[in-house]
Amino acid sequence: MSIKILLADDEELLRNLVKEVLEEQNYIVYEAANGEEALDIFYDKQDFSLVILDVMMPKLDGLAVLDEIRNVSDVPVLMLTALGDSSSELAGLKHGANDYVSKPFHYEVLIERIKNLLKMFNTQGMDMITIGNLRVDFSAHKVFVSESEITLNNKEFQLLEYLISNRGIVLSREKILDRIWGFDYEGDMRTIDTHIKMLRSDLREAGNYIKTIRGIGYSFEERL
């Protein structure tokens, strides 16, 4: 299966060099010089395995493009940021980016980050997934930790499924609430924290895969 990557950056020289490096890895690369062009290509092709976005681009910046993409897709997104621009890095994670690389970067580092993201997401859509000592059978609604079956209530299972399907993405409490409880839910936002606490407890040591992102929400990481 061909791996298609959308690369959006307004620096032509850098874009050409990155494209050349990626094509050496047998990836198919589509280029965009600004945010609007990136979205046009994204909607036209629709089956990208990965998107690489520069934060600072004309017409639409990388965060605006990321917001549009996240409205329709969970495709992994790697952000390119200026060295030491921690505010852009944090903003990218809050908007749903999966990883970032600071400029200037070594191309070997970029390739490894890309390979890690592709490996992380190529199991999505499976009926069953195993992450460390955690095994989830989505079709049977069963969860196992160290081969012992764990009983979860419906909301806990939905939470776990949503977190795993978006692993590596920082999910805000608002996004979790809308997805699991619905837009018309009128209860307290703290119900999310309560259910996350219950889920972590039920998952025993595997509960450590669920990370709290202070001031934002939660993320499922594949490393304990």
Salt bridges, closest charged atoms under 4 A:
ASP9 OD2 - LYS103 NZ 2.91
GLU11 OE2 - LYS103 NZ 3.03
GLU23 OE2 - LYS19 NZ 3.92
GLU31 OE1 - ARG15 NE 2.99
GLU31 OE2 - LYS19 NZ 3.17
ASP44 OD2 - LYS45 NZ 3.73
ASP47 OD1 - LYS4 NZ 2.60
ASP54 OD1 - LYS103 NZ 3.19
ASP67 OD1 - HIS95 ND1 2.58
ASP99 OD1 - ARG113 NH1 3.15
GLU147 OE1 - ARG135 NH2 3.06
ASP188 OD2 - ARG190 NH2 2.91
ASP193 OD1 - ARG173 NE 2.91
GLU222 OE2 - ARG167 NE 3.69
